[in-house]
Structure formats: structure tokens, C-alpha cells
């Protein structure tokens, strides 16, 4: 299995992601510059966290028009698993590959802390090895993580089972102070219509080794390997 980790000017989590894919999950992983136009060699595409193009205009807005996004669209159509982490999630939203938008965090402050999130669905390539309702402990680091969807879109996401992760407390209860940024319905991650595209704000690559304080992020990589094997 081979993964392409897309790098934009301003990305800062690409090497963390490459390290975890290669050294923790055992997946060959290449860093792929944003001018690349062909991703057909890859079985997995990851858009990592960071501040692509300095977050000018809006987070992910400039990166969404990079040449590589045409190749990402083609990968999605082929059924290739595509994961957007933090800024990667924002880019997928701006590119229209996932619905909704990101607003400034409630309180307009940058949040860098550990959070809990509850796994809502296990029918994606990135949650297949998880248990429904499982609570993961992962870190966040963002200023624009307040996921917004108008009522009709939120209803559709609910009806289609496309809300994949919600912020929760350690016991799995959603709401209140468990939501660090004001996201509607506590949403921390969603998937596309074909379920092979997933975006989430917390960082699984920063919680895949015991030395970092949590190994809960490994379920994402284990899920991917299980899904591909199946």
C-alpha cells in the first residue's frame, strides 16, 4: 500500500503524518508537492494539517485551487480513500469535496489542547476498525474549527449517516463544554457521499504513539488497513 501526503506552502504536519503512516502503520508514504497533477499511483491520499498559504482569504481557500486538487478529485472518483486532517479538512470543504464551512472558533481564540471525540459511524475506511460510540482522545490545534452547516444540510448529514465524529466528554456525552470550538451539533468530522472522503479537525497522527500521550489515533490507520484488506 502506498500513500501520498499532499504538501502545500504552509503545511506543517506533513512529516508527522508521513512518519506515522510509514513507521507506525507500515504504509509506504511519499510527500507530494501541491503542483502535482497525477495521484494514480497512490492507494491513499492525505491532506495534512498546517496553515496552507498562510490561511490568507480563508483557511484552505487558496490551496483548494492548487493543481493537485484536480488529481484529488480524480482519486475520489476512483474510490481512493482521502483523509483531510485539520487544514486538510478545511481544504476539502473549500474545494467542495465535503459540504459545509469552517468559521472562527467560538470565543475567537486558537485552541491547542486534548479533546475527546465519539465515533459515530464505522462504515468508512477510516473508522472500520473502531466500535460505534468508541471515545478517542486526540489533540486539536486550530483557530477556525467551528464547523457550520445550515439546517437543511445538517438534516441531510444526519439522515445519510455522514457525521463520523462528534466532540464529547470522556464518557461519550456530547454537548456543552465538550465542544471546544462551537461546531454545530458537536461535529468533529464528516464524510462525503461515497464515504471514501473523511475530514476531521483533531489530529490522529499526533496521538499514535504512547510517548505523545495517546495511541487512540492508531484506530484510524488500523481501520484503513482493514478496509483495504477487505
DRENVO-983741 format. One line per 2 residues: number of its first residue (from 1); their letters; for each residue x, z, y of N, C-alpha, C. Coordinates in Angstrom, 1 decimal. Atoms other than C-alpha are relative to their C-alpha. Example, Ala and Ser with C-alpha at 12.3 -4.5 7.8 and 13.67 -1.06 7.14 Angstrom:
BEGIN
1) AS) 0.9 0.0 -1.2 12.3 7.8 -4.5 0.9 0.0 1.2 | -0.9 0.0 -1.1 13.7 7.1 -1.1 -0.8 0.8 1.1
REM end
This chain:
BEGIN
1) XX) 0.8 0.0 -1.2 0.0 0.0 0.0 0.9 0.0 1.2 | -0.8 0.2 -1.2 1.3 -0.9 3.5 -0.9 0.2 1.2
3) XX) 0.8 -0.3 -1.2 0.1 0.4 6.8 0.7 -0.5 1.3 | -0.6 0.4 -1.3 0.6 -0.9 10.3 -0.5 1.0 1.1
5) XX) 0.3 -1.0 -1.0 0.7 1.7 13.1 0.3 -0.7 1.3 | -0.1 0.8 -1.2 0.0 0.0 16.4 0.6 0.8 1.1
7) XX) -0.7 -0.7 -1.1 2.2 0.9 19.4 -0.3 -0.8 1.3 | 0.2 0.5 -1.4 1.2 0.4 23.0 1.0 0.6 0.9
9) XX) -0.8 -0.8 -1.0 3.2 1.2 26.1 -0.7 1.3 0.3 | 0.6 -1.3 -0.3 2.5 4.9 26.5 -0.5 0.7 -1.3
11) XX) 0.3 -0.8 1.3 1.7 5.7 22.8 1.1 1.0 -0.2 | -1.0 -1.0 0.3 3.4 8.9 21.8 -0.2 0.7 -1.3
13) XX) 0.2 -0.7 1.3 2.1 9.8 18.4 0.3 -1.0 -1.2 | -0.2 1.0 1.1 3.2 6.6 16.5 1.0 0.4 -1.0
15) XX) -1.0 -0.4 1.0 6.3 8.1 14.9 -0.5 1.2 -0.8 | 0.6 -1.1 0.7 4.4 11.3 13.9 -0.9 -0.6 -1.1
17) XX) 0.9 0.6 1.0 1.8 9.1 12.2 0.8 -0.8 -1.1 | -0.8 0.8 1.0 4.4 6.8 10.6 0.7 1.0 -1.0
19) XX) -0.6 -1.0 0.9 6.2 9.9 9.2 -0.9 0.6 -1.0 | 1.0 -0.6 0.9 3.1 11.4 7.7 -0.4 -1.0 -1.0
21) XX) 0.4 1.0 0.9 2.0 8.2 6.2 1.1 -0.3 -1.1 | -1.1 0.3 0.9 5.4 7.5 4.7 0.5 1.2 -0.9
23) XX) -0.7 -1.1 0.6 6.8 10.9 3.9 -0.9 1.1 -0.6 | 1.0 -0.9 0.6 3.6 12.9 3.1 -0.9 -0.7 -0.9
25) XX) 0.9 0.7 0.8 1.2 10.3 1.8 0.6 -1.1 -0.9 | -0.7 1.0 0.8 3.7 7.9 0.3 -0.5 -1.4 0.2
27) XX) 0.4 1.3 -0.4 2.4 4.9 2.2 1.0 -0.7 0.8 | -0.9 0.7 -0.9 4.8 2.3 3.5 -0.7 -0.3 1.3
29) XX) 0.6 0.1 -1.3 4.2 2.3 7.2 1.0 -0.7 1.0 | -0.7 0.7 -1.0 5.5 -0.1 9.9 -0.5 0.3 1.4
31) XX) 0.4 0.0 -1.4 5.4 0.3 13.7 -0.2 -1.4 0.5 | 0.3 1.3 -0.4 3.7 -2.7 15.1 -0.3 -0.1 1.5
33) XX) 0.1 0.1 -1.5 4.0 -3.7 18.8 -1.3 -0.7 0.4 | 1.4 0.4 -0.5 0.8 -4.4 20.8 -0.1 -1.5 0.2
35) XX) 0.1 1.4 -0.1 1.7 -8.1 21.2 -0.2 -0.8 -1.3 | 0.2 0.6 1.3 1.4 -8.8 17.5 -1.4 -0.6 -0.1
37) XX) 1.3 0.7 0.1 -1.3 -11.3 16.6 -0.5 -0.1 -1.4 | 0.4 0.2 1.4 -1.4 -11.1 12.8 0.2 1.4 -0.7
39) XX) -0.1 -1.3 0.8 -2.1 -7.9 10.7 -0.4 -0.2 -1.4 | 0.5 0.3 1.3 -3.0 -9.7 7.5 0.9 0.6 -1.1
41) XX) -0.9 -0.6 1.0 0.0 -8.1 5.7 -0.3 1.5 -0.3 | 0.2 -1.4 0.1 -1.5 -4.6 6.1 -1.3 0.4 -0.7
43) XX) 1.2 -0.6 0.7 -3.9 -2.6 3.9 -0.7 1.1 0.8 | 0.5 -1.1 -0.9 -4.4 0.0 6.6 0.5 -0.3 1.4
45) XX) -0.4 0.1 -1.4 -4.3 -0.2 10.4 -0.3 1.3 0.7 | 0.2 -1.3 -0.7 -3.9 3.0 12.5 0.4 -0.2 1.5
47) XX) -0.2 -0.1 -1.4 -4.2 3.2 16.3 0.3 1.5 0.3 | -0.3 -1.4 -0.1 -2.4 6.4 17.1 -0.3 0.6 1.4
49) XX) 0.3 -0.7 -1.3 -2.7 8.9 20.0 1.1 -0.3 1.0 | -0.9 0.2 -1.1 -1.0 8.9 23.3 -0.7 -0.3 1.3
51) XX) 0.6 0.3 -1.3 -1.6 7.5 26.8 0.3 -1.5 0.3 | -0.3 1.5 -0.1 -1.6 3.7 26.4 -0.2 -0.4 1.4
53) XX) 0.0 0.5 -1.4 -0.8 2.1 29.7 -0.2 1.0 1.0 | 0.2 -1.1 -1.0 -0.8 5.5 31.4 -1.4 0.4 0.2
55) XX) 1.5 -0.3 -0.2 -4.6 5.8 31.0 -0.5 -0.5 1.3 | 0.5 0.6 -1.3 -5.0 3.6 34.1 -1.4 -0.6 -0.2
57) XX) 1.4 0.5 0.0 -8.5 2.4 34.9 -0.9 1.0 -0.8 | 0.7 -1.0 0.9 -10.0 4.4 31.9 0.9 0.1 -1.2
59) XX) -0.8 -0.1 1.2 -8.4 5.7 28.7 -0.3 -1.1 -1.0 | 0.2 1.1 1.0 -7.9 2.8 26.4 -0.4 -1.3 0.5
61) XX) 0.6 1.2 -0.6 -9.3 0.2 28.8 1.0 -1.2 0.0 | -1.0 1.1 0.0 -6.1 -1.9 29.2 0.4 -0.3 -1.4
63) XX) -0.4 0.2 1.4 -5.0 -1.5 25.6 -1.0 -0.8 -0.8 | 1.1 0.7 0.7 -8.4 -2.8 24.5 0.1 -1.5 0.1
65) XX) -0.1 1.4 -0.2 -7.4 -6.2 25.8 1.4 -0.6 -0.5 | -1.3 0.4 0.5 -4.0 -6.4 24.1 -0.2 -1.0 -1.1
67) XX) 0.1 1.1 1.0 -3.3 -9.4 21.8 -0.3 0.6 -1.4 | 0.2 -0.5 1.3 -3.2 -7.1 18.8 -1.4 0.4 -0.3
69) XX) 1.4 -0.3 0.3 -6.8 -6.2 19.2 -0.8 -1.1 -0.6 | 0.6 1.1 0.7 -7.8 -9.7 18.1 0.3 0.1 -1.5
71) XX) -0.4 -0.2 1.4 -5.9 -9.0 14.9 -0.7 1.2 -0.6 | 0.8 -1.2 0.5 -7.6 -5.6 14.6 -1.4 -0.4 -0.3
73) XX) 1.4 0.5 0.3 -11.0 -7.3 14.8 0.0 -0.8 -1.3 | 0.0 0.8 1.2 -10.0 -9.7 12.1 0.2 0.9 -1.2
75) XX) -0.2 -0.9 1.1 -8.8 -6.8 9.9 -1.3 0.7 -0.3 | 1.3 -0.6 0.2 -12.2 -5.1 10.4 -0.9 -0.9 -0.8
77) XX) 0.9 0.9 0.7 -14.0 -8.2 9.3 0.4 -0.2 -1.4 | -0.5 0.1 1.4 -11.8 -8.4 6.2 -0.3 1.2 -0.8
79) XX) 0.2 -1.3 0.7 -12.8 -4.8 5.4 1.1 0.9 -0.1 | -1.2 -0.9 0.0 -9.4 -3.3 6.0 -0.4 1.3 0.7
81) XX) 0.2 -1.3 -0.7 -9.6 0.4 6.8 0.8 0.1 1.3 | -0.6 -0.1 -1.3 -8.9 1.0 10.5 -0.3 1.4 0.5
83) XX) 0.1 -1.4 -0.5 -8.3 4.5 11.9 0.5 0.1 1.4 | -0.5 -0.2 -1.4 -8.2 5.4 15.6 0.0 1.5 0.2
85) XX) -0.2 -1.4 -0.2 -6.8 8.8 16.4 0.2 0.3 1.5 | -0.1 -0.4 -1.4 -7.4 10.3 19.9 0.0 -1.2 0.9
87) XX) 0.0 1.2 -0.9 -6.3 7.5 22.3 -0.4 -1.2 -0.8 | 0.5 1.1 0.9 -6.8 5.2 19.3 -1.5 -0.1 -0.1
89) XX) 1.5 0.0 0.0 -10.4 6.2 19.2 -0.5 -0.5 1.3 | 0.4 0.5 -1.3 -10.7 5.6 22.9 0.2 -1.5 0.1
91) XX) -0.3 1.5 0.0 -9.2 2.1 22.5 -1.1 -0.7 -0.8 | 1.0 0.6 0.8 -11.7 1.3 19.7 -1.3 0.0 0.7
93) XX) 1.3 0.0 -0.8 -14.6 2.4 22.0 0.1 -1.1 1.1 | -0.1 1.0 -1.1 -13.3 0.3 24.9 0.0 -1.5 -0.5
95) XX) -0.1 1.3 0.5 -12.8 -2.7 22.6 -1.4 -0.4 -0.7 | 1.3 0.3 0.6 -16.4 -2.4 21.3 0.0 0.0 -1.5
97) XX) -0.1 -0.1 1.5 -15.3 -1.8 17.7 -0.7 1.3 -0.5 | 0.9 -1.2 0.2 -17.1 1.6 17.9 -0.9 0.2 1.2
99) XX) 0.9 -0.1 -1.2 -20.1 2.4 20.1 0.2 1.3 0.7 | -0.1 -1.3 -0.9 -20.3 5.0 22.9 1.1 -0.1 0.9
101) XX) -1.1 -0.1 -1.0 -17.8 6.1 25.5 0.5 1.4 0.1 | -0.6 -1.3 -0.3 -15.5 8.9 26.4 0.0 0.3 1.5
103) XX) 0.0 -0.6 -1.3 -15.9 11.0 29.5 1.1 1.0 0.1 | -0.9 -1.1 -0.2 -13.7 13.6 31.1 -0.5 1.2 -0.8
105) XX) 0.5 -1.2 0.7 -13.8 16.9 29.2 -0.9 0.8 0.9 | 0.8 -0.9 -0.7 -16.4 19.3 30.3 1.0 1.1 0.6
107) XX) -1.0 -0.9 -0.7 -14.6 21.5 32.9 1.2 -0.7 0.6 | -1.0 0.9 -0.5 -12.3 18.6 33.7 1.4 0.5 -0.2
109) XX) -1.3 -0.6 0.3 -9.3 20.2 32.0 0.5 -0.6 -1.2 | -0.7 0.5 1.2 -6.8 18.9 29.5 -0.1 1.1 -1.1
111) XX) 0.1 -1.0 1.0 -7.4 20.7 26.2 1.0 -0.3 -1.1 | -1.0 0.1 1.0 -4.5 21.3 23.8 -0.1 1.2 -0.8
113) XX) 0.3 -1.2 0.8 -5.5 23.7 21.0 -0.4 -0.4 -1.4 | 0.5 0.2 1.4 -6.5 24.1 17.4 -1.5 0.1 0.1
115) XX) 1.5 -0.1 0.1 -10.2 23.4 16.6 -0.4 -0.1 -1.4 | 0.6 0.2 1.3 -12.4 23.3 13.6 -1.0 -1.2 0.1
117) XX) 1.0 1.0 0.1 -14.4 20.3 12.6 -0.6 -0.1 -1.4 | 0.7 0.0 1.3 -17.0 19.9 9.9 -0.1 -1.5 -0.4
119) XX) 0.1 1.4 0.6 -17.0 16.8 7.6 -1.5 -0.2 -0.2 | 1.5 0.3 0.1 -20.5 15.3 7.9 -0.2 -1.1 -1.1
121) XX) 0.2 1.1 0.9 -20.0 12.2 5.7 1.2 -0.2 -0.9 | -1.2 0.2 0.9 -17.8 11.5 2.7 0.0 -1.5 -0.5
123) XX) 0.1 1.4 0.5 -18.7 7.8 2.3 0.8 -1.0 1.0 | -0.9 0.9 -0.7 -15.8 6.4 4.4 1.3 0.0 -0.7
125) XX) -1.3 0.0 0.7 -12.3 5.5 3.3 0.9 1.2 0.5 | -0.8 -1.1 -0.5 -11.0 8.5 5.4 -0.6 1.3 -0.3
127) XX) 0.6 -1.3 0.4 -13.3 11.2 4.0 -0.4 0.0 -1.4 | 0.5 0.1 1.4 -13.9 10.1 0.4 0.5 1.2 -0.9
129) XX) -0.6 -1.1 0.8 -11.7 13.0 -0.9 -0.5 1.4 0.5 | 0.5 -1.2 -0.6 -13.4 15.6 1.3 -1.4 0.4 -0.7
131) XX) 1.3 -0.5 0.5 -16.5 17.7 0.4 -0.9 0.0 1.3 | 0.9 -0.1 -1.1 -19.6 17.4 2.6 -0.1 1.4 0.5
133) XX) 0.1 -1.3 -0.6 -19.7 20.3 5.0 1.4 0.7 0.0 | -1.4 -0.6 0.0 -15.9 21.0 4.5 0.4 0.2 1.4
135) XX) -0.5 -0.3 -1.4 -14.3 22.6 7.6 1.5 -0.2 0.0 | -1.5 0.3 -0.2 -10.9 21.3 8.7 0.5 0.7 1.3
137) XX) -0.7 -0.6 -1.2 -8.5 23.0 11.1 1.0 -1.0 0.5 | -0.8 1.1 -0.6 -6.9 20.3 13.3 0.3 0.3 1.5
139) XX) -0.2 -0.1 -1.5 -5.4 20.2 16.8 -0.6 -1.1 0.8 | 0.4 1.1 -1.0 -6.7 18.3 19.8 1.0 0.1 1.2
141) XX) -0.9 0.1 -1.2 -4.7 17.2 22.9 -0.5 -1.2 0.8 | 0.6 1.1 -0.8 -6.8 15.2 25.4 -0.7 0.6 1.2
143) XX) 0.8 -0.3 -1.2 -8.4 15.2 28.8 -1.3 -0.8 0.1 | 1.2 0.9 0.0 -11.0 12.5 28.0 -0.5 0.0 -1.4
145) XX) 0.5 0.0 1.4 -12.6 13.6 24.7 -1.5 0.3 -0.1 | 1.5 -0.4 0.0 -16.2 14.2 25.8 -0.8 -1.2 -0.4
147) XX) 0.7 1.2 0.5 -18.0 11.7 23.6 -1.4 -0.1 0.5 | 1.4 0.2 -0.6 -21.1 10.2 25.2 -0.7 -1.1 -0.7
149) XX) 0.9 1.1 0.5 -23.9 8.2 23.6 -1.4 0.2 0.6 | 1.4 -0.2 -0.5 -27.3 7.6 25.2 -0.9 0.3 -1.2
151) XX) 0.9 -0.5 1.0 -30.3 9.0 23.3 -0.3 -1.0 -1.1 | 0.4 1.0 1.0 -31.2 5.7 21.5 1.2 -0.3 -0.9
153) XX) -1.2 0.2 0.9 -27.6 5.2 20.3 0.3 1.2 -0.8 | -0.2 -1.2 0.8 -27.3 8.8 19.2 -1.0 0.1 -1.1
155) XX) 1.0 0.0 1.1 -30.5 8.5 17.2 0.4 -1.0 -1.1 | -0.4 1.0 1.0 -29.1 5.3 15.6 1.2 0.5 -0.8
157) XX) -1.2 -0.5 0.7 -25.8 7.0 14.7 -0.5 1.1 -1.0 | 0.6 -1.0 0.9 -27.8 9.9 13.2 -0.7 -0.7 -1.2
159) XX) 0.8 0.7 1.1 -30.1 7.6 11.2 0.8 -0.7 -0.9 | -0.9 0.8 0.9 -27.3 5.5 9.9 1.1 0.8 -0.6
161) XX) -1.1 -0.8 0.6 -25.1 8.4 8.9 1.4 -0.3 0.5 | -1.3 0.4 -0.5 -22.3 7.3 11.2 0.7 1.1 0.8
163) XX) -0.7 -1.1 -0.5 -21.4 10.7 12.6 0.8 0.6 -1.1 | -0.9 -0.4 1.1 -18.4 11.6 10.5 0.5 1.4 0.1
165) XX) -0.5 -1.3 -0.3 -17.0 14.7 12.1 -0.8 0.7 1.2 | 0.5 -0.7 -1.1 -18.5 17.4 14.3 0.9 1.2 0.2
167) XX) -0.7 -1.3 -0.3 -16.8 20.3 16.1 -0.8 1.1 -0.5 | 0.7 -1.2 0.5 -17.7 23.6 14.6 0.9 1.2 0.1
169) XX) -0.9 -1.1 0.1 -16.5 27.1 14.3 0.5 0.1 -1.5 | -0.7 -0.1 1.3 -14.5 28.3 11.2 -1.0 0.1 -1.1
171) XX) 1.0 -0.1 1.0 -17.7 28.9 9.3 -0.8 -1.3 -0.2 | 0.7 1.2 0.0 -19.0 25.4 10.0 -1.2 -0.1 0.9
173) XX) 1.2 0.0 -0.9 -21.6 26.3 12.6 0.3 -0.9 1.2 | -0.2 1.0 -1.1 -21.9 23.5 15.2 -0.7 0.5 1.3
175) XX) 0.7 -0.3 -1.2 -22.7 24.1 18.9 0.8 1.1 0.8 | -0.6 -1.1 -0.8 -21.8 26.5 21.7 1.5 -0.2 0.3
177) XX) -1.5 0.0 -0.3 -18.1 27.3 22.2 0.8 -0.8 -1.0 | -0.7 0.8 1.0 -17.2 25.4 19.1 0.4 -1.4 0.5
179) XX) -0.2 1.3 -0.5 -17.4 22.2 21.1 1.0 0.1 1.2 | -0.9 -0.3 -1.0 -14.2 22.1 23.2 0.0 -0.9 1.2
181) XX) 0.0 0.9 -1.1 -15.0 19.2 25.5 -1.4 -0.5 0.4 | 1.4 0.3 -0.4 -18.8 18.9 25.8 -0.6 -1.2 -0.7
183) XX) 0.4 1.2 0.6 -19.2 16.0 23.4 -1.5 0.1 -0.5 | 1.4 0.0 0.4 -22.9 15.1 22.7 -0.1 0.3 -1.5
185) XX) 0.3 -0.4 1.4 -24.2 16.7 19.5 1.3 0.5 -0.7 | -1.2 -0.5 0.6 -20.7 18.1 18.9 0.8 -1.0 -0.7
187) XX) -0.6 1.1 0.7 -19.4 14.7 17.8 1.5 0.0 0.2 | -1.4 0.1 -0.1 -15.7 14.6 17.0 0.5 -1.3 -0.6
189) XX) -0.4 1.3 0.7 -15.6 11.3 15.0 -1.2 -0.7 -0.5 | 1.1 0.8 0.5 -17.8 8.4 14.1 0.6 -1.2 -0.7
191) XX) -0.5 1.2 0.7 -17.6 5.2 12.0 -0.8 -1.2 0.5 | 0.6 1.2 -0.3 -18.5 1.6 12.5 -1.1 -0.4 -1.0
193) XX) 1.1 0.3 0.9 -21.4 -0.2 10.9 0.4 -0.3 -1.4 | -0.5 0.3 1.4 -19.3 -1.3 7.9 0.7 1.2 -0.6
195) XX) -0.6 -1.3 0.5 -17.9 2.2 7.6 1.5 0.0 -0.3 | -1.5 0.0 0.2 -14.3 1.0 7.4 0.8 0.3 1.2
197) XX) -0.6 -0.4 -1.2 -13.6 1.8 11.0 -0.4 1.4 0.4 | 0.3 -1.4 -0.4 -13.3 5.5 11.9 0.8 0.4 1.2
199) XX) -0.7 -0.5 -1.2 -12.4 7.1 15.2 -0.2 1.5 0.1 | 0.2 -1.4 -0.2 -11.8 10.8 15.8 1.0 0.5 1.0
201) XX) -0.9 -0.6 -1.0 -10.3 12.9 18.6 1.1 0.9 -0.5 | -1.0 -0.9 0.5 -8.5 15.6 16.6 1.1 -0.8 -0.7
203) XX) -1.2 0.6 0.6 -5.0 14.8 15.1 0.2 0.4 -1.4 | -0.4 -0.4 1.4 -4.8 14.8 11.3 1.5 -0.1 -0.3
205) XX) -1.4 0.1 0.2 -1.2 13.7 11.5 0.8 1.2 0.5 | -0.7 -1.2 -0.5 -0.3 16.9 13.3 -0.4 1.3 -0.8
207) XX) 0.4 -1.1 0.8 -1.9 19.0 10.6 0.1 -0.4 -1.5 | -0.2 0.5 1.4 -0.5 17.5 7.4 1.2 0.7 -0.7
209) XX) -1.1 -0.7 0.6 2.4 19.9 6.8 -0.1 1.5 0.3 | 0.2 -1.5 -0.1 2.4 23.7 6.3 0.8 0.5 1.2
211) XX) -0.8 -0.5 -1.1 5.2 24.1 8.9 -0.7 -0.2 1.3 | 0.7 0.2 -1.3 2.9 22.8 11.6 -1.3 0.9 0.2
213) XX) 1.1 -0.9 -0.2 0.2 25.4 10.9 -1.2 -0.3 -0.8 | 1.2 0.4 0.7 -2.3 23.5 8.8 0.4 -1.3 -0.8
215) XX) -0.1 1.2 0.9 -2.4 20.9 5.9 -1.3 -0.7 -0.1 | 1.3 0.5 0.2 -6.0 20.1 6.4 -0.1 -1.5 0.2
217) XX) 0.0 1.4 -0.3 -5.2 16.7 7.8 0.3 -0.9 -1.3 | -0.3 0.8 1.2 -4.0 15.6 4.3 -1.2 -0.6 -0.7
219) XX) 1.2 0.6 0.7 -7.6 15.1 3.2 -0.3 -1.4 0.5 | 0.2 1.4 -0.5 -7.7 12.0 5.4 0.8 -1.0 -0.8
221) XX) -0.9 0.9 0.7 -4.7 10.5 3.7 -0.3 -0.1 -1.5 | 0.4 -0.1 1.4 -5.8 11.6 0.2 -1.3 -0.9 -0.2
223) XX) 1.2 0.8 0.1 -9.2 10.0 0.9 0.3 -1.5 0.0 | -0.4 1.4 -0.1 -7.6 6.8 1.9 0.6 -0.6 -1.3
225) XX) -0.6 0.4 1.3 -5.5 6.6 -1.3 -1.1 -0.1 -1.1 | 1.0 0.0 1.0 -8.5 7.5 -3.4 -1.0 -1.2 0.2
227) XX) 0.9 1.2 -0.3 -10.7 4.8 -1.7 0.7 -1.3 -0.4 | -0.7 1.2 0.3 -8.1 2.1 -2.1 0.2 -0.1 -1.5
229) XX) -0.1 0.0 1.5 -7.5 3.1 -5.8 -1.3 -0.4 -0.6 | 1.4 0.3 0.6 -11.3 2.9 -6.4 -0.3 -1.5 0.2
REM end
